[in-house]
Amino acid sequence: MRISARADYAVCAAVLLAAAPDGGPLKAEAMAEAQDIPHKFLEGILGDMRRGGLVRSQRGGNGGYWLARPAESISVADVIRAVDGPLVSVRGVRPPELSYTGPAEPLQPLWVALRAGVRQILEGVTIAAIAADRLPEGVCALTEDPAAWTNP
């Protein structure tokens, strides 16, 4: 699985908004500078997040962006879907919609299982948990294996 720059920056922006004093608002320029994200790229990402119902915005001197709902109710999966679409696809197709024949038939359940594993992790981590540095125990346990930190 590949996490796009859009998804990575979107999650970073959501975490910044969750950590904002009094719930924001934060200006896109300040968020872009804080995380070294190209400003115009971040504006597009924030637009996708707004259309996805994750952030709200207000123009003007006192404007900016803030989360549209509590950070505890926004998962990392929600953010990724808002900016990139489905979490897992194969050749642009969702795993249940694939079909294989012959010896390749077991690929479909493999891709479905991969999607289930990705969902389990990304839907189980909220933006609030990241902002508070409280990743779920199961996620932390996965990082304890030294092999998780190396490239095979």
N, C-alpha and C positions, 0 to 999 in steps of 0.2 A: 504494500500500500504506500502511496505517495501522498504526503501532505503538501498542498500547494502553498506558495507564498501568500496568496489571497487568504487562505484558511488560517495560516499561522498569524498573519497580521490581524485578521478579524478577531481571533481568540485573544491576542494581546490587547487589542482595543477594548474588547468587552471586559477584560480583567482590569484595565485602567479605569474604565467607567465604574466597575463594581467597587474599586478602591477609592474612588473620588470622595473627598470630604463632603458630607451631607448629600451624597448621591449625585453630584455634578451640578450644573453641566460643565463639560470640558470642551475646549475648542479643539478642532481637528489639528490645527497647527501645533498645539502643545503636545497632543498625543503622538503625532508624527515625529516630533523632535525627541520626545522622551524615549521612543522605541526605535529611532533611526529608520523610519518608514517614509518612503517618498510621499509627500503631502497629497498630491493629486491622486495617487494610487489609493491612499487611505480614504480620501473623499468618496471615491467610487465604491469602496468596500463598505463604508458607513451608509451609503445610499442603498446598497443591497440589504444591509442589516435593518435599515429603516423599513424597506418594502417587506422584509420578512417578519416585521413586528417585534424586533429585538431591541431597537433603539428608537428614541424620539429625538427631534431636533428643533431648534428655534434659532432664527436668524437674529442678527443685531449684536450690539455691544455686550449685552448680558446673555447672549445666546450660547449655543454649543450643542453638545450631544449628551444624552443620559440614557440609562437603560429603561426600556419601556415596561419592564416588569421586574420583580425582585430577582437578584442574581442567583438566589437559591433555586429558582424555577427555570433557569436557563442552563442547559447542558452544553458541553463542548460540541456534541452532535448537532444541536440546534444551530449553533453558529456556523459550523462547517456546511450544513445543508443550505443555510441562507445565502452563502456566498459561492458555493461550488456545486450544489445539487446533491444527489445521492452519495452516501458514504462509500459504497463499494459498487463498482460496475465493471463489467468485462466487455471490452470493445464498445463501451457506451451503452451496454444493455444490463439491466438489473439481473442478478443471478437466477431468480425463479423463472425468468422469461427465456433463458437459454435452453438449447437442446443439443445433445450430442448423440452420436450413434456408435455402436460397436464398442471397442475397448476404451473409447474416450467418455463413455456414459458416466463414469464416476466423477468427472470434472464438475458437473452441475452441483451435486451435494457438497463437494469440496468448496466451491465458491460460495454456496449458501452458508456453510459453516464458517468460512472466513468472515462473511458479512455479519453473522451472529456474534462472533468474537469481537469484532470491531465495534459493533453496536453496544455490546455489554460494557466495554470500557468507556467509550465516548459518551454514551447516554448516562453512565454512572458517575461522571465527574461534572460537577457544576462550576459555573464561573465563580460563584461565591467561595467554593472550596479552594480553587486556585488562588484567588485574591487573599485568602486567609492562610495560605500555605498549609492546607489540610487535605492533601490528596487521600482518597479512600485507601484503606488498608490493603485491599486486593491489588490496587495499582502499585502501591509501594512495594509489596511483596514481589511483584514481577521485576522490579528494578534491582532487587537484591542479588539476583543471579548475575555473576560477572560477565557471562556470555551475552547478556542483554546490552552491554555497553561496547561490545566489539563487533567489528564487521567480519562476517564469515568469509 
